[in-house]
Amino acid sequence: MIILGVAISVLVVLVVGLAVARKVDGDSTNFLVAGRTLALPLTAAGLMGQAVDSNATLGNTDLSAGLGFWAGASLPLGLGLCLLLTGIFFAKPMNRMGLLSLPDFYRITYGRGIELVASVLMIFSFCILLAGNLVAGGFLFERFLGTSYPLGVLLIVGVVLAYTIAGGMFSDAYTAFIQMVITVIGSAALLIWVAVVYGITIPEGMGPFDLGQLTDSAQGAPINWATLVALGIGDIVAVDFMQRIFSARSPETARRACFVGAAGTAVVGVPYALVALSSGAILDGPADGPVLFALLEGYAPAVLTVLVLSAIVAASCSTANGVILGTACVAVRNIAGLGRQADPAGGRDPLLRRVRVTMPLVVGIAIFFALRVPETGVLLTLAFDLMLAGLVVPFVLGHWWRSRVSAAAAAASIAVGVALRLVLFALTPTFYGADNTLLHIPNEVFGAGFDGWPTLICPVVSLAVFVAVALLAPRPTPTAPQHAEVVPAEG
């Protein structure tokens, strides 16, 4: 029953995604930003779907169960904070500019060189984010379908690619609406079931009001704050969020959608953390694998298990298709430099065709990360750590300090921020509480207690460098913000 139920939910999403693909009509603007026609419900669902992924649900429960409420809930709350800040400060001006991808902003503000650097960082970071969602799908199919973990990863990739390649942002928007309905219902049902059958049991010192988790280093406060900052601020320069903001039918729609998405992300994410805190009193012993899977497999009724697993798969698919679409667009448009121009040979839109061809390549990189680092919540935060260290400062000051911004300031800020973050990553033995198995240089200076601080330090250094270079360099010629799509020449 469980397998059949999840399969039906996946099939419904796949059918809807393929059915609306006809709206693309061979046009890359329709494919990438839904023709800039999305109303509030679809825009909000898309933003919420990008925030509520398997990292913010499955990763949330694992971290909450082991380290406390703020270790796990910081994932969805950080993402909700990002949408809130984006709605207040950036949604309206970014929608008004009429862009197709986020790196377009860096080109308009700083030039082609900064556009290329920003594009490379975004692709790398979002392949890691996509990997985190594939990890959840791999674990789910391994546990409940009996497949191997790698085969589970490939199964979820196949489903997402099928309708994303066909329908782009239109498929993403309509499927996200269905996926978020499933996710909200699943989240609420899970919390109600635990509360009624077992009661919400919060271990001492691990609850939402035990603020030592945010003030005491011994309780992981630096890591928890680093998670909130990395997601709440670093995610502002997320290609998938901005792609949905560009797709909204008006600047006001984009702004309101951010607020609705922020509220929805918190409403879905917090119950998973509370359920995770209660899992210790429900499970007979340590969980074998993800805590939520152990709870569903051994204790929950079949109907609830189907609903929650469908919600996790829906969240993974919703985020994955947005990341695949946005990242492939950046690779073709901003790195290869291909604009939306007619193909003289056949009158077809080459941007549309090449973005579709690039999508499987993006997925291949993400699969590598998913097989190399089978973590969920950690991968989500890692995806935005470099973005926070390098790209946030040029983005924010590019909006609010236009009289002094320059390519030199942006280049110095990105180079120093990213380099410092990589150095501190290599020198710190743990990363958000997990062992640093990717790249660690043993040393006696930085121990596990330094974990979390690099995330907070690097953007401050990046800001200082940007301001210093901007003030020392000759004042640039003022440029007015551009409000129309700027298309690079055929590269």
Protein Blocks (a to p, Z undefined) as FASTA:
>chain_A
ZZmmmmmmmmmmmmmmmmmmmmnnopaklmmnooopacfklmmmmmmmmmmcfklmmmmm
mmmmmnojklmmmmmmmmmmmmmmmmmmmmmmmmmnopabfklmmmmmnojklmmmmmmm
mmmmmmmmmmmmmmmmmmmmmmmnopafklmmmmmmmmmmmmmmmnmmmlmmmmmmmmmm
mmmmmmmmmmmmmmmmnopaddehiamklmklmmpmknommmmmmmmmmmmmmmmmgfkl
mmmmmmpmbfklmmmmmmmmmmmmmmmmmmmmmmmmmmmmmpmbdcehjfklmmmmmmpc
fklmmmmmmmmmmmmmmmmmmmmmmmmmmmmmmmnopacdddfknopafklmmmmmmmmm
mmmmmmmmmmmmccfklmmmmmmmmmmmmmmmmmmmmmmmmmlgcfklmmmmmmmmmmmm
mmmmmmpmbgehiacfkbccddfkbcfklgojlmmmmmmmmmmmmmmmmmmpccdddddd
dfbdcddddZZ
